[in-house]
């Protein structure tokens, strides 16, 4: 069984920064990609950023230039450095991973971590 555990959420003022971390554990043979999604109240879950095992990254237009995703393949971890945070970045942030574990192509989600941007 593969699990993802997020950490690093919290309350931050507009313009501030936060760093989210996500650790994958369990029976993992390979991780193809990891990413961060978010869901604000009353809105659909959306992709924030993703990174492949080869280091290719993808960002939502709304966070380009402000957020940076990075990964540590050796530790099975992914990070999201968030800067210049805006009120509209408030959401529950979920970690996602595409892994080969108990079976090929597992789509795993964490439970989420709340980020609140408020003055």
N, C-alpha and C positions, 0 to 999 in steps of 0.2 A: 504494500500500500504506500502510495506517495502522498506526502503532505506538504503544503506550503504555509509558512507562517510569516505574516507581515509584522513590521514594527516601525516605529518612528513617527506615527501620526500625532496630531495635537493641535493646539490653538496657536495661531500666529497672526501677527498684524499684517495688513496690506503692505506689500513691499518687502516682506520678510522672506526667510528661507527655511526649508525643512528638507531632511533627507530620509527617504523611506528605504527600508531594507526588506528583502524577502528571501527566506531560506527554504530550500527544498530538501526533504529528507525521505528516507524509505528505500525501497528497492528501485534504484535508478541505474539503468544501463547507459542511457544517453539522454541529453536534453537538446532538443532541436531549436527551441526558441523560448524566451520568457518575455513577459510584458506586464504592463500596468494598465488597468482599466479604472474608470471611475463612474460613480453613479450619484448624481445630485438628487435631492428630493424632488419627486415628481417628474424626473427625467429618465431616459433610457441609459443603460450602461454604455459607455463609449470608450474606445481605445485612446489611451494617452500616449503610450510609447511602447515599442517592442524592440527586442534585440535577438538576433540569431546566434547560434553557437559560433559562427564565423565572425561575428562582430558587426554585422549589418544592422543598422538602426532605422527605425521608422517613427515619426512623431505626428501627432495631430497638429493641424495648422495653429490651433489656439495656444499651443504650448511651445512651439518652435522658438528657439532663442532664449527661452526661460528655463526649460527643463532639460536635464541630461540623464539618459539611461546608460547604465554600465553593468557589466557582469563579471563574475569571477567563476570561470568554469571549474576550477579546482575545488572550490567550496560550494558549488551548486547554489550560488547566490546571485541576485540581481538587485540593483539599487536605482533609486530615482532621486536625483538631486533637483530640488524645486527652488527656483529663485524668482524674485520679483512677483511674489504671489499676489493674486487678485481675489476680490470677493467671490468672483465666479468660479474660482478653483475649489471652493468648498464642496466636499463630496466624500463619500466612502471610496477609498482606493483599494482595488483588488489586484492581487498578483495572480498571474496566469502562466501556465507552463505547458508546453507540448513535449512530452517525454516518452521514452521507451522504458517501461518498468515491468510490471506484472504482465503487461501486454504492450504491443506496439501502438504508438499513436495515442497515448493517454492525454486527455485534456483536463488539466487539474486547476482548481481554483482555491485560493485562500479565502479566509473568512472576512477579510477586509480590515482596513484601519481608517479611522475617521480623521480627515483634515478639515479644520475649520479656520477660515480666514476672516478675521473680524477685528474691528478697532474697538 
